[in-house]
Amino acid sequence: MDGVTPSPTPHRLGVHLVDGGAVVGVYAGHATAVDLCLFDADDVETRVPLIGPKAGVWHAFVPGIQEGQKYGFRASGPWQPKKGHRYNPAKLLMDPYTRGIEGDVTPMNAPGAQSLLSNRDGTDTAPMMPRSVVTAEPGGSWQTPHPRIPWEDTVIYEMHVKGFTQQMEGVPPELRGTYAGLAHPAAIEYLTSLGVTTIELLPVHAFASEPHLDHGGLSNYWGYSTMGFFAPHAPYATQAARDKGAQGVLDEFVGMVDLLHQAGLEVILDVVYNHTAEAGWGDRVLNFRGLDNRSYYRHQANSPGHYDDTTGTGNTLDFAHPRVVQLAMDSLRYWTEEVGVDGFRFDLAVTLGRTGHGFSTRHPFFVGITMDPMLGGVKLIAEPWDVGMGGWQVGNFPAPMAEWNDRFRDRIRSFWLTDTARGGRHHPTAPELATRLAGSSDLFGHTEPPLVRGPVASVNFVTAHDGFTAYDLTAYNGKHNEANGEDNRDGTDNNRSWNHGYEGMTDEPEILALRRRSIRNLLGTTLLAAGTPMLLSGDEYGNSQGGNNNAYCQDNEIGWVDWSQAEWKDQLRATVAHLVHLRREHRVLRPSEFYDGRDHDLRDGNPRADSAWFTASGAPETEDWWEDPGTRVVQFMRSLGEAEADALMVINGSRTEVELSLPTDDGAPWRLVWDSSWETPAGVEEEVLRPGETTAIEPTSIQLYLS
């Protein structure tokens, strides 16, 4: 074709504007031909044959392409499902590297949508597919530098872009549920006054709903079904931005990041590189399956016609293939360097480290992201499991990655809820509790050299998007997912929750008071333990999902944060803000190194260890005390040095008030700065006690003292 010349850089994938046109590159290693499909303002299609393949890449320079150009690809090649090849040029394919997407995938319950499925149907799918759109590179157009908050100072706040502001009164109605809404002064003031440092956004890469949700009249609310790893999800942009097209959506996202940075807040993206929206082998063809099904997806070793699914979604991207690793690396660099985000939480991250021989800590992808000059300096967090064999890998990711600590989640839930409901356990619980409070060195300390990751590698949480909210943990013994349309079969049954005597909502004052204290215990333990705390948005305000522990398809009041006002909600939020403030002001509450129990300080000539454990009587720990199943009261003392306050965390996990004596030494008096029996810290006068002095702690409570 006249005017089309080979690209001088065929390994640069996507469509990139240059003088006079655009450089085009797409990987389709087993294809016999690939066409670039250009759509004009009337949606008339013009096909431009690409040149190749060169190292599997089809490429060209195409003159005349400008910002806003809508396009797609069509790939020809063998139809050999048993060998893993599923080419069909009737399927219009999105560019895996597109920076913008306009339009939606036709729902699978719509007439004619069956032609989207992976089959030999000759029906043109262009009328049912969104368009890839050429955008200008942001080029670091954001103005504010990355906040670069140290790990030990970090408090993560996991949120859904839409759900956070959809019902927030301070945000104008036209901005609620959008990127601009999240960057509105009312939303930012709420976050900064709470004291969190780092916002972790549920998926914002362009995604689609699963076919079974289409048929059920529901939608993918959480967004764990990616169809474009470079494009922001357009429905989260304001209508004004969407009216400007894909460039308007991208600009709004970049502007949101910049405004959050101006407020000192980091932005982390929850990214889903482990699977795509194309689901199982016979499902929709959107991009990867039509371009190179055999290369992009994991297949069973001796049966390439069948996927090796380690994600439970129907397909799994194959990180043993260099082009898949390149895709993820290119995407991460784009969001970091061009858009300006501060880090990533990797969904089902074990899948990203799978080779043909299982999971490897030294997988090329992990080496790449941790050694990359740009990516190695941002926050990297692994969800350290998937559903494949050997899928639980907590503690096995390389530095400087952090990891979600499900052992912390389960132990803390059990201690404060299910164990308390049963009146204790018949095996020791104190040693496990102590390990979690001290930073989980048993999980994150086995490195070479030892202990280099520190407690900050442990992302401590008791709730996340997946599961009960903190309030629902205290109000429901079992899940109530009927609205999901799966007869309450979906979602975990391992909730470790306790309804305190009544299932669901109640007006009984005694039950409500117990629930509020349990919430304070759960969130207080998370914020005061060594490690990196993570809060679920709305937990600090008593948000409930009505007992739904799998609200992935609830784009409604079930899934949105409920900001309706109540005195107890304001008090709970004040408690969380108080704890975050204490953590920020006292370095002893946010250690960067594991404790070793040795003496590191001299006060008035007396040695003091960096950590020590004491019984309720103030006596030092003993082996018999640790191994006693009845041990439900512990005192955890921490010290950093002469210039820093010491901290004493007292935990009473029993259902009776306990008399205790503070540990004896010649140190300064202890100030009681927080007690989880308080409905609110506001207006409470601090109690000052001498070492060795006797006091009491109420049932199922935490006390925090500072020297």
Secondary structure, 3 states (H helix, E strand, C coil): CCCCECCCCCCCCEEEEECCEEEEEEECCCCCEEEEEEECCCCCEEEEECEEEECCEEEEEEECCCCCCEEEEEEECCEEHHHCEECCCCCCECCCCCCEEECCCCCCCCCCHHHHECCCCCCCCHHHCCEEECCCCCCCCCCCCCCCCCHHHCCEEEECHHHHHCCCCCCCHHHCCCHHHHCCHHHHHHHHHHCCCEEEECCCEEECCCHHHHHCCCCCCCCCCEEEEEEECHHHCCHHHHHCCHHHHHHHHHHHHHHHHHCCCEEEEEECCCCCCCCCCCCECCCHHHHHHHHHECEECCEEEEECCCCCCCCCECCCCHHHHHHHHHHHHHHHHHHCCCEEEECCHHHHHEECCEECCCCHHHHHHHHCCCHHHCEEEECCECCCCCCECCCCCCCCCEEECHHHHHHHHHHHHHHHHHCCCCCCCHHHHHHHHCCCHHHHCCCCCCCCCCHHHEEECCCCCCCCCHHHHCCCCCCCCHHHCCCCCCCCCCCCCCCCCCCCCCCCHHHHHHHHHHHHHHHHHHHHCCCEEEEECCHHHCCCCCCCCCHHHCCCCCCCCCCCCCHHHHHHHHHHHHHHHHHHHCHHHCCCCCCCCCEEEEECCEEEECEEEECCCCCECCHHHHCCCCCCEEEEEECCCCCCCCEEEEEECCCCCEEEECCCCCCCCEEEEEECCCCCCCCCCCEEECCCCEEEECCCEEEEEEC
